[in-house]
């Protein structure tokens, strides 16, 4: 009986010490179709992200959110493009996920390889390794810096 309680306490502390990635690839895909209210409810209330305001990147406005990790060195950042209304009434937006943790990027790569998306391109430039995944609904580009200290996942709904 005592072993069970000790094991449960050990699991609890192991879970709080470990820093798992805050969002999965599937959750990022869901963000592409959410309206602004749904995004706020999901990221802030459900996932504990903090809004950082709007930023201008390449002539487009993005709403930025940062994860609530205690150490800012390993905080993840989500940038969401402005929502576009499609003919059928659905909303679509670009999602960019940024992290400084190699474990998070590796998890995203594994999730992309196990998903319905197909690896279309794998290569590198002078700054980063690039992986492009594609299917009939989504296009994802995963970029990992050569020093493996940071990277991004850019996700677009078609």
N, C-alpha and C positions, 0 to 999 in steps of 0.2 A: 504494500500500500504506500509506504513512504517512497519507494522507488518511483512509483507513478507520479507522485507530487513533485519529486525532485526532477524527473524527466520533463514534466510540464513546465516547471519554472525555468529549466535550462532552455527549452524550446522558445519560451517567451523572450528571454534575454537574448538568445541568438537571433531571433527575429527582429528585435529592436536595434541590435548592434549592426546587423547586416543592412546594407543600403541597396535594396533591390531597385530596379528601374521603376520609375513612377508610372509610365505609360507603355503599353505594348503597341506593336505595329497595328493590330486590329483596332485598338482604341484611337490611334492617330487617324486611321481610315474613317472611323465614325465621326471624328471632328470635322472632316471635309464637308459633310452634309448637314451639320447643325447650324441653326441660326444663332445670332449673338447671345440671346437670352439662354439658350440651351448650353452654349459654350461656357458662359459664366457659371451657370449652375453646376455643370459637370466639373470644370477645372478648379473652381474656387471652393465650392461646397463639398464635392465628392473627393477630389484629389488633393486639396489643400494648396493649390498653386496661388501665387500672389500676382495681381495685375501690375504691370509696370508702365502701362500707358501705350500710346501709339508711337510708332517710329516710321520714318520714311526710308525705304530701301529700293534702289533702282527705280525711282519714280512711283512706287506703290506704297500705300500705307498698310502696316501690319500692327495688330494688337499683340503685345508681348506679355508673357506670363513666366514666372520663375517658380520652380519647385520649392517646397518648404524645408529642404534639407538644412540641417544646422550649419554645416560647413559650406560656405559659399563657393569654395573651390570645386565642389562636386555637384552644385545645383544645376538642374536641367532647365533649359529655356525653350518655350514654345512660342513661335511667331505664327499668327494666323492672318492670312490675307483677307481682304474685304470679301464679304459674301456676294456671289453673283446669282441672280435668279435665272434659272433655266426655263425654257419654253413650257415644260411640263409642270412648273411650279416649284420644283426642288431647288434647294440652295447648294452651291458648291463653293469651296474656298481652298486656297493653297495652305498647306501646313508645313512648317519647318521646325524640326526638333533639333536642339543643339545640346551636346553633353561633353564634359571633359573626362568621362569615365569610359575606359576601353571596354569594361564589362557590359555597359549599357549598349554600346555599339555592336559588340559581338552578339548580344542577345537579339538586337534588331536584325542583324544579318541572318542569324539562325531562323528567326521567325519569318523573314522574307523568303528564305529558301524552302521552308516548310509550308508556305502559303500557296495559294493558287497562282501566284505570280511567277513568271519565268525570268531567269537571269538572261537579259538581252546583251549586256555589255559588261565587261570587267577590264579595267585598265588603270592607268595612272597618268598624272601630269607631274609637274615639278613640285607641287604642293601636297597632293593627296592621292589616295587610291580611290577609284570610283567603281561603284556597282550600280547598274541600272536594271531594275525589275519592272515587268510590265504584264498586264492582263487586260481583259476587255473593259474593266472598270477603273483601274488605277495605274499610275506610273509612279515609281519610287526611285529616287537616286540616293544612295547611301555613300557618303564621302568620309574617309578616315585619313587624318593627316599622317604623313610618313613616320613622324615620331610617335604616333599612336597616343597623343595627349588630348586630342579632341576630334570631334566629327559632327556631321549633320545627317539628318534624314529629311529629304524634301519629298513631300507627297502631294500629288495632284489627282483629282478625280477627273475622268475623261467626260 
